[in-house]
Amino acid sequence: MPEGDTVHRAARLLDRTLSGHVLERTDFRVPQHATVDLAGSTVVRSLSRGKHILTRIDGNQGSWTLHTHLKMEGAWRVHRRGEPWKRPAHQARVVLTTDDRVAVGFTLGIVELLPTAEEDSVVGHLGPDLLGPDWDEDEALRRLLAEPDRPIGEALLDQRNLAGIGNMYMAELCFVSGVDPRDPVAAVGNLPRLVRRGKQMLEVNKERAVQSTTGALRERERMWVYRRDRSPCRRCRTPIAVTMTGPAGRERAAYWCPSCQPSRSG
């Protein structure tokens, strides 16, 4: 699933391309909104909240918010009118056309239209956004510590605690902090530092299309442990371990180095 910085860049692309422009044509290729026509409306703004994108649209039909979520395979792409799309047309779920651009949402996991005044119904549950104006480190720490016995890897993935960390950043953040992702929150030695490092990682990567936590941008050298379970640790050459963590039906892979991230839970 795309991380918070990827979603942030997608929202920024939509904002830069669509905001202030009148929609000449809209095409919602999902059953619940197939008959909706917002042509003539003006796009006000697009912004991200954690892994959610909110595109606000004003017109004669009122103020609406297009709520989208990329889930596992989704993406927003912008093309000049008449330019071939970079992905197959059958994957398109939303098509927004202005005078000179076409924004296409491909394979989106969530497509919803709701009154802008009701945005809180879809993002109000989220914790502080690591890349948002609402970021509040103290509040994020309070939410994490509310469940001291919960595995830290699982707690970091819970968007109700802090919004924007996905499986990749969870694994990499635990590694650079020397934390076993299976350990409980209460066992983490310096939780504020871990959270600050998470924010730093997303802040750095939001400015580039290629994510890296090592500083290297070459293939296979960008990550410390994520998806490296068949490779040795970059620091100590210990084989990287992997296990599934999280509630039943929503398990996620956790990667770590048993030597660099010794368990402190006893």
C-alpha positions in Angstrom: 0.0 0.0 0.0 1.4 3.5 -0.9 3.0 5.3 2.0 2.0 8.8 3.2 4.6 10.6 1.2 3.4 8.9 -2.1 -0.2 10.0 -1.3 1.1 13.5 -0.4 2.8 13.8 -3.8 -0.4 12.6 -5.6 -2.5 15.2 -3.9 0.0 17.9 -4.7 -0.1 16.9 -8.3 -3.9 17.1 -8.4 -3.8 20.4 -6.6 -1.2 21.9 -8.9 -3.1 20.7 -12.0 -6.8 21.1 -11.2 -7.2 23.8 -8.5 -8.9 26.9 -9.9 -9.9 25.2 -13.1 -13.4 24.4 -14.3 -14.2 20.8 -15.0 -15.4 20.4 -18.6 -16.2 16.7 -18.1 -16.3 14.2 -15.3 -16.5 10.5 -15.5 -17.0 8.4 -12.4 -16.5 4.7 -13.4 -17.9 3.2 -10.2 -21.5 2.0 -9.8 -22.5 4.3 -7.0 -21.5 7.5 -8.8 -21.9 6.4 -12.5 -24.6 9.0 -13.2 -23.0 12.0 -11.4 -22.0 14.9 -13.7 -20.0 17.7 -12.1 -19.2 19.5 -15.4 -19.1 23.2 -14.9 -17.9 23.0 -11.3 -14.6 24.4 -10.1 -11.9 22.5 -8.3 -11.1 24.3 -5.2 -8.3 22.2 -3.7 -6.8 18.8 -3.4 -5.0 17.7 -0.2 -3.9 14.6 1.6 -4.9 13.3 5.0 -2.7 10.4 5.8 -3.3 8.0 3.0 -6.5 9.7 1.9 -6.9 12.3 -0.9 -9.6 14.9 -0.6 -10.5 16.9 -3.7 -12.9 19.8 -3.1 -15.2 20.8 -5.9 -17.7 23.8 -5.9 -20.5 24.3 -8.4 -24.2 24.8 -8.8 -24.9 21.5 -7.1 -23.1 22.6 -4.0 -19.7 21.9 -2.4 -18.5 18.3 -2.8 -15.5 16.4 -1.9 -14.1 13.6 -3.9 -12.6 11.2 -1.5 -10.1 8.7 -2.9 -7.7 6.1 -1.5 -5.0 4.4 -3.5 -5.1 1.1 -1.5 -2.6 -1.4 -3.0 -2.4 -0.5 -6.7 -4.0 2.8 -7.2 -2.5 5.9 -8.7 -3.4 9.3 -10.0 -1.9 10.4 -13.4 -2.3 13.7 -15.3 -2.2 13.9 -19.1 -2.5 16.6 -21.6 -5.8 16.4 -23.5 -5.3 14.0 -26.4 -2.2 12.4 -24.9 -2.3 8.6 -24.6 -2.8 7.4 -21.0 0.1 5.6 -19.4 -2.2 2.8 -18.0 -5.0 0.8 -19.6 -8.4 2.6 -19.8 -10.2 -0.2 -18.2 -8.3 0.5 -15.0 -9.7 4.1 -14.8 -12.1 4.8 -12.0 -12.3 8.6 -12.1 -11.6 10.9 -15.1 -11.6 14.7 -14.5 -11.2 16.8 -17.6 -10.3 20.6 -17.7 -9.6 22.8 -20.7 -6.1 21.3 -21.2 -5.6 18.5 -18.7 -7.1 15.1 -17.9 -6.6 13.7 -14.4 -7.2 10.0 -14.2 -7.5 7.9 -11.1 -6.5 4.3 -11.9 -7.4 1.3 -9.8 -8.5 3.4 -6.9 -9.4 1.4 -3.8 -12.0 4.0 -2.6 -14.0 6.5 -4.7 -16.6 8.5 -2.7 -18.4 11.8 -3.3 -19.7 13.5 -0.2 -20.7 17.0 0.9 -17.5 18.9 1.9 -19.1 19.6 5.2 -19.0 15.9 5.9 -15.3 15.2 5.3 -14.8 14.4 8.9 -16.9 11.2 8.4 -14.1 9.7 6.3 -11.0 11.1 7.8 -12.0 12.2 11.3 -10.7 8.9 12.8 -7.1 9.6 11.7 -4.4 10.5 14.1 -2.0 13.4 13.5 -0.8 13.5 9.9 3.0 13.3 9.7 3.0 15.5 6.6 0.0 17.6 7.5 -0.6 21.0 9.2 -2.3 19.2 12.1 0.9 17.3 13.1 1.1 17.1 16.8 3.9 14.9 18.2 2.5 14.9 21.8 -0.9 13.7 20.6 0.7 11.0 18.5 2.7 9.8 21.5 -0.4 9.9 23.7 -2.3 7.6 21.2 0.6 5.2 20.9 1.0 4.9 24.7 -2.7 4.4 25.2 -2.0 0.7 24.3 1.4 0.0 25.9 1.2 -3.7 25.4 0.5 -3.5 21.6 3.4 -4.5 19.3 5.1 -1.3 18.2 5.1 -2.3 14.5 1.3 -2.8 14.6 0.8 0.4 16.5 2.7 2.4 14.0 0.6 1.0 11.1 -2.6 2.0 12.9 -3.6 5.2 11.2 -5.7 6.2 14.2 -2.4 6.8 16.1 -0.5 8.7 13.5 -1.3 9.0 9.8 1.0 8.2 7.0 3.2 5.3 8.0 2.9 2.1 5.9 4.6 -1.3 6.0 7.8 0.0 4.4 8.3 2.9 6.7 7.4 0.8 9.7 10.1 -1.7 9.0 12.7 0.9 8.2 11.9 3.1 11.1 12.1 0.2 13.6 15.5 -0.7 12.1 17.1 2.7 12.3 15.7 3.0 15.9 17.1 -0.4 16.9 13.6 -1.6 17.8 12.2 -5.1 17.3 8.8 -4.5 15.6 7.2 -7.3 17.7 8.1 -5.6 21.0 5.3 -3.8 22.9 5.1 0.0 22.7 6.1 0.2 26.4 9.4 -1.5 25.7 10.6 1.1 23.2 13.4 3.0 24.8 13.0 6.4 23.2 9.6 6.6 21.6 9.7 10.4 20.9 12.9 10.0 18.9 11.4 7.1 16.9 8.3 9.2 16.0 10.5 12.2 15.0 12.6 9.9 12.8 9.4 8.8 11.1 8.4 12.3 10.3 11.9 13.0 9.0 11.8 10.0 6.7 8.5 11.1 5.1 9.6 14.7 4.9 12.7 13.8 2.9 11.0 11.4 0.6 8.0 13.6 -0.2 10.2 15.6 -2.4 11.4 12.7 -4.6 9.7 10.0 -6.6 12.2 7.3 -5.6 11.9 6.5 -1.9 15.1 5.8 0.1 15.8 5.4 3.8 19.5 4.6 3.4 20.4 7.7 1.3 21.2 5.6 -1.7 19.0 5.8 -4.8 20.3 2.7 -6.6 18.0 -0.3 -7.0 18.4 -2.8 -4.1 20.3 -0.2 -2.0 17.5 2.1 -1.0 16.2 0.1 2.0 17.8 -1.3 5.2 15.5 -4.2 5.8 12.2 -3.9 3.9 11.7 -6.8 1.5 15.3 -8.0 2.2 14.5 -11.2 3.9 16.7 -13.1 1.4 19.6 -10.8 2.0 22.0 -10.1 4.9 21.8 -7.0 7.1 23.7 -4.1 5.6 25.3 -3.4 9.0 26.1 -6.8 10.5 25.4 -9.4 7.7 22.9 -11.2 9.9 20.1 -12.7 7.8 17.0 -10.4 7.8 14.0 -12.0 9.5 10.4 -11.6 8.4 7.1 -12.5 10.1 3.4 -11.5 9.8 2.0 -9.1 12.4 -1.3 -7.5 13.0 -4.9 -8.7 13.7 -6.3 -11.8 11.8 -7.2 -11.0 8.3 -5.1 -7.8 8.2 -1.7 -9.2 8.8 1.3 -7.4 7.4 4.9 -8.5 6.9 7.4 -7.2 9.4 11.1 -7.2 8.5 14.0 -6.8 11.0 17.6 -7.7 11.8 17.7 -10.0 14.9 21.1 -8.6 15.8 20.6 -4.9 15.2 17.1 -4.9 16.7 17.3 -7.2 19.7 14.0 -7.7 21.6 13.7 -5.8 24.8 10.4 -7.4 25.9 12.1 -10.2 27.8 
